Amino acid sequence: MSSPADRRYTKEHEWVRADGDIGTVGITDYAQDQLGDIVYVDLPSPGTQLKQFDKLGEIESVKAVSDLYSPVSGEVMEVNQEIMDRPELVNQTPYDEGWLVRVRLANPAELDNLLTAKQYDELIAQAQEP
Amino acid sequence: MSGGPRQPDIGARLTFDLGKPGRTACSLPPCDVPEADLPPPSLLRRELNLPELSQVDLVRYFLALSRRNYSVDSGFYPLGSCTMKYNPKVHEKLACLPGFSGLHPLQPLATVQGALALMHDLQRWLADITGLDGVSLAPAAGAQGELTGMLMVKAYLADRGEAGRTRVLVPDSAHGTNPATAAMAGFQVVTVASDSQGNADTQALASALDDGVAALMLTLPNTLGLFDPNIGRIAEMVHRKGALLYGDGANLNALLGRARFGDMGFDVVHLNMHKTFGTPHGGGGPGSGPVVAKGHLTPYLPTPVVAKEGEGFVLATPERSIGRVGAFYGHFGVLVRAYAYLRTLGAEGLRQVSDNAVINANYVLARLRPAYHLPYDRRCMHEVVFSGSRQRAKGVRTLDIAKRLIDYGFHPPTVYFPLIVDEALMIEPTETESKEALDAFCDALLTIDREAEEEPQVVKEAPHTAPIGRLDEATAARRPVLRWRREVGDGS
């Protein structure tokens, strides 16, 4: 399955979709599949300043707790409240309803540091080679 | 087997559901002392909401629960990273001798010289076994031992005017407690990747090492069950940059009598008595995580340590001690068991422990390698980590394999750890299992591999024979029900 082309990706399996100066951030389908059933997501409060590739929060599945990294720098504008009550949304629709935070992009040029959908798909294909 | 009706499994219910109002497990005699005044009624509950059961129902209930327990005394328990070896019963008996079990921690030292002699011997032996210089038996468990060790590192560096070393490097093949410990000790954790052989990536390490690094925390053998052959070079790199090398000694079972942390260049190490030295695990009773250090760090050991003074023994506080890490002197009863374990085995016996632990793991490796993917295909130490990726391609996940093992009568291995192995199955057979036990376990895993091919549904719906089937772990974690509530409308 190929990843949506309308956004950029990190090697750590987060995505960001820019809409003007607002970036919506989530984790990829590969990430949710690897994590297994997600039971809790710990995210920063609105107003928090994020730096590209620094820790964004934590995601807990039945297997493990993993760090989330921010694909971009900027201020957290909104946190997806829906996933607080229904973390399964991250498993079910990681690219859509299962988004994590919205960030006001401090530096849109940073998006160029990220992978395109094609590059990300290649990364996943390599990781899946037995 | 008879086909008659089965008795309902009372262990599957709660004591609340089994009781009837007015039943009691024992009747109290009439009060023969003056009644004290109760607090005002506004402070009293009318309904205590306790289960009401007869004694026999209560006994049957808890016995039914206890019979569901699975322990190393009931079967093979290859839980990777946990060293679930069989603990000889005689050591329990020795720890229960009244001369040990009846001691009071505040007794005058002159009356507990035997206990102190035992602790002194144990300190000496642990220093010998690890090739290090000084020991504190105080930490109450492995994780506390880790924290103690890292606080010693911090105090040592501060004394040398190097408090600016704020980062701790942790390979991604370390025990999960290592980064947690470093963070708790106030350091910033930097993860170092493993190379394609499963060793710490020395290039990544070299580029992460600078004069802001306080220590490298290394688990050896690492959680892949692999011995890092570069350890000598790694120690040199770390020391050359002025940092210290912390050793997670949880996997010492692989090295006993064969290799010593001190000789490899470690500065401070914690040990897990329950893993390596035959003391009870987890719920079985308190832990013990001694810290062992090289000479330059021994002044920082927590207090007290047992020292020899003339013909007797005293409790001493090392010169630059980081202080107390718990009340009194560590878990003394556990120390007695570890002492007995060491006395029973002796130096030659300890070598056999690690030999057999490593041989057993490699036997499992060799038998399962045709069916299960081995991501780091090399000789392992005391444990072996497979990946369930081949089975996953057929739609059966590692979790399903683990659950199916329950049907075959085995405790599942550790799964999904270490995180760097996809669909990990981490198997640690320990030295106390016979070839027959290992064969039975391997046969079961090979059968499950065939089932994954031929009848995957059987594996995916396992366990079938356990009193409780597949649990919905996700819902349990997402919407936990943490307490029982009496149903509304039952009149109480």
Boltz contact constraints between the chains, C-beta under 6 A:
constraints:
  - contact:
      token1: [A, 37]
      token2: [B, 474]
      max_distance: 6.0
  - contact:
      token1: [A, 39]
      token2: [B, 477]
      max_distance: 6.0
  - contact:
      token1: [A, 39]
      token2: [B, 478]
      max_distance: 6.0
  - contact:
      token1: [A, 62]
      token2: [B, 473]
      max_distance: 6.0
  - contact:
      token1: [A, 62]
      token2: [B, 474]
      max_distance: 6.0
  - contact:
      token1: [A, 63]
      token2: [B, 416]
      max_distance: 6.0
  - contact:
      token1: [A, 64]
      token2: [B, 419]
      max_distance: 6.0
  - contact:
      token1: [A, 130]
      token2: [B, 389]
      max_distance: 6.0
